[in-house]
Amino acid sequence: MTSFVQVTSSAPSNNNNNKINPRQKRSSILSPLPEDSDEEEPQAPKPPTLDDFIPTGQKIFLTEEDDCFGDDNGNGQEVCSEEITLNGLNGDCFIEDEFLEGEFVSDDSSVQSTDDDYDTDLEVNEEEWLHPSKNDYHDTTGKKKYMKVCSDMGIHPVSYIVNNLEQKELKLRFHGLDQLSIKAISIPLETNTNVEILNLQGNGIDPLGARCLCRVLRENLFLTEVVLSENKIGTEGAIALCQFLKGNRNLIKVDLTDNEIGDSAGQSFYEVLKGNKSLKELLLCNNHFEENAATWFRDGLSENDTLEVIDLGWNPWKTRGAVCLAEGLAENVGLRRVRFVMAGLGKLGAQALMDALLHNRTLQELDISYNRIPVEGANCIASGLKTNDTLKILKIGNNPFDADGAMVILEAVESNETCAINLLDFSNIMVKIEFKKIQDRLMTERNMKITNEGVLPDTQTDPETFAKLTAFRKDPIEAFKRHVYNCGVNLCDVFNVDNDLKLSVVDFKDLIKGAGIDIQGPYFSFLMRVLEENGNVNYWRLFDKNANDEVMETGKPGKPSVTIKIVEEPRPKGKKSAKDRSDSAKSTKKKKSKDKTKKK
């Protein structure tokens, strides 16, 4: 290793022979001389001489054993190492600070140099470069941060969260996360760059948890979809979320379904609709919005032109609020899918929707099921469909306009040659035979799909049949029981009420037919819609007086805890029970057999 004696002065001699060649410019006083170059470099300014610092005739040179420091010819001035100190030559000369910057100076004339003295910041740790996920400052998933936060809070980390922070979707549905867990997961999500879809459905998140998630919405620029349905965010939490949603530029979908959001949050959502230009889908179904919020949503929908999907169903809007929403839809120019299920439109709301169908040119799907739309309202909807050429899907089932209203709407669709509808849903609505004819024609010519409850036969010539079918459809089980009683049959004699046996539809039909219960096709179809489940007939529901209420509340029938037997009332004269008929049939067979034996 080459060693040098440190020189504390860089001023050369005034002698022309001792001038330092500009090509010998060094970056540091300890650096060796650079190699000569044939290229001519520009002349540097004349440096100061040593005459200003030391007496004339003093020889100065830099020694490396017998070498000297000077010009190209080897001329130079000798300087003894004993005469050189840190502060100058014999204490009379000082070195500029810029020459000592970054250099190690020792009083010992024998300076030892090692490889560590030549480290630069260009050198990097290959392990950190090749595996950035192992280092905290390159941890794009936030795993280490999550583990540390859980340790600081004294809670157990969720292994599912740790294993899925690298995935595109973090699905934490119904995990029972409390406030501390929500806070713990919010901190790593602020810097996470992998998760794009965050699903926290059904975790009981309260307003405090919603505030923790506000930091995620503010800091994280990679999330595109957030699902917070079936929580307890409430009005306060929704207002806090809206403060960040109105300025967010990366979220595309936000789901706040069933979160107990009150009417006073309407203004906050108006600001979101007005200020956010990136949000495409907003789901606010099954909350507590009323008329006041409806006015804010009307103004927000009128000013927004980027939102494509909105769900405002199952909120207590009432008729006035529903009318406001329909007015906002008429002025909107961006929505493509709208769900107003159970919004309370009624007749006035249907009239406002007529204007929306006439003027809106972007709407492609509209769901207005369960909206108490009467026949007059169906006429208004039909008027709007006569000229509409953008709507593709219309769901208008479970409304009280029945066959007449369905017929008017279908005729309007048929008369519109530019109509784009490919799906018409008339669920739970009986239709006429004429409706069926038009339906078949549209399905053939336009490849249109139309659903309904069924066709009423001969409704024009036989109004009594229409009335009976309508009454039977309202409560098929009770109507069937009355029909069984009129036939003189006891259901306890037909079915085994003590054991829960599975019967197919064919077996059930053969069983009641063999017992003398005659039921025609349409009535039997209505009855099977209520009794059939997974391909089997739950006949025991015929003995449960609360069966219909349970189906309406839960959607699935439950087996009764107590079997209720039907007490047979006095029958009209001339009618016998099934047991009497069977006994009489047995006696007649015995008599016939006795007569044959006597003849023989």
Secondary structure, 3 states (H helix, E strand, C coil): CCCCCCCCCCCCCCCHHHCCCHHHCCCCCCCCCCCCCCCCCCCCCCCCCHHHCCCCCCCCCCCECCECCCCCCCCCCCCCHHHEECCEECCCCCCCHHHHCCCCCCCCCCCCCCHHHHCCCCCCCHHHHHCHHHCHHHCCCCHHHHHHHHHHHCCCCCHHHHHHCCCCEEECCCCCCCHHHHHHHHHHHCCCCCCCEEECCCCCCCHHHHHHHHHHHHHCCCCCEEECCCCCCHHHHHHHHHHHHCCCCCCCEEECCCCCCCHHHHHHHHHHHHHCCCCCEEECCCCCCCHHHHHHHHHHHHHCCCCCEEECCCCCCHHHHHHHHHHHHHHCCCCCEEECCCCCCHHHHHHHHHHHHHHCCCCCEEECCCCCCCHHHHHHHHHHHCCCCCCCEEECCCCCCHHHHHHHHHHHHHHCCCCCCCEEEEEEEEECHHHHHHHHHHHHHCCCEEEEEEECCCCCCCHHHHHHHHHHHHCHHHHHHHHHHHCCCCHHHHCCCCCCCCEEHHHHHHHHHHCCCCCCHHHHHHHHHHHEECCEECHHHHHCCCHHHHHHHHCCCCCCCCCCCCCCCCCCCCCCCHHHHHHHHHHHHHHHHHHHHHHC
